[in-house]
Structure formats: structure tokens, C-alpha cells
Amino acid sequence: QVQLVESGGGLVQAGGSLRLSCAASGRTFSSYAMGWFRQAPGKEREFVAAVSWSNSRTYYADAVKGRFTISRVNAKNTVYLQMNSLQPEDTAVYYCAARFGPLESRSTEFGSWGLGTQVTVSS
């Protein structure tokens, strides 16, 4: 089990940017895929983006493609989510997740989760 801690959330005006960070501790492996998910009030948890630790493969939800960028720095056991052109509909709790395996977009396939960080985008 790997421990994950998100940071970087906050309040931002529409059109602004935030960068979320997810720091992993404990047992970490290069084979871990990392993902970002989010959950807004009254909505189901949804996939945002994922990246493989072993290579540069990435995958994005259509809702964030072109605006968000997921990246990794394996030497720091850290994954980032750069969020640009934020919109009110991006308001949610954002969760970092780790999967001991290949890149995956299904939340049920991720076994380790952070506690989340709140992102609020005002109009």
C-alpha cells in the first residue's frame, strides 16, 4: 500500500489555473500508474487523467482534454495535474490514486487513494 497526499487545491476565478501535486510515500514502484479523479456535489466520481510511471503514456477525460496536463517525476514519487482555463464545472474534490499495474481509467482498478483536495472555481 502506498500513501498519497494531494496538495495545491484552492479557490480560483474562472479562466485561472491551478497545479495539483500528489506525493507518494511508503512502498512505491515504477510499475504504478497514477491517476486523478474528481467528485462534485451530487455527481459520481469521475476520471480526469492518468499516467504510467514506466513510460510517457497518458490518458485524459474528454471534459479536460486540452486544458489539463498530467505529468510525473518518478525521482520525487510525485504526480502533478496542471489545470488551465478552469471553469465552474471543474469545481470538485480532486483525488489522487495509484494502481499497481498499467495505465487505467476505471476508479475500481486503483487501490490506493489520497484524501482529496478541494478545487473551487468561481464565476
GIHUWO-V72253 format. One record per helix or strand. SS is the DSSP state (helix for helix, strand for strand). FROM is the first residue (numbers start at 0). LEN is the number of residues. Records with the same first field share a line. If there is no record, write none. Layout:
SS=FROM-LEN ; FROM-LEN
This chain:
strand=1-6 ; 9-4 ; 17-9 ; 31-8 ; 45-7 ; 57-3 ; 67-6 ; 77-6 ; 91-9 ; 111-2 ; 116-6
helix=73-3 ; 87-3 ; 106-3
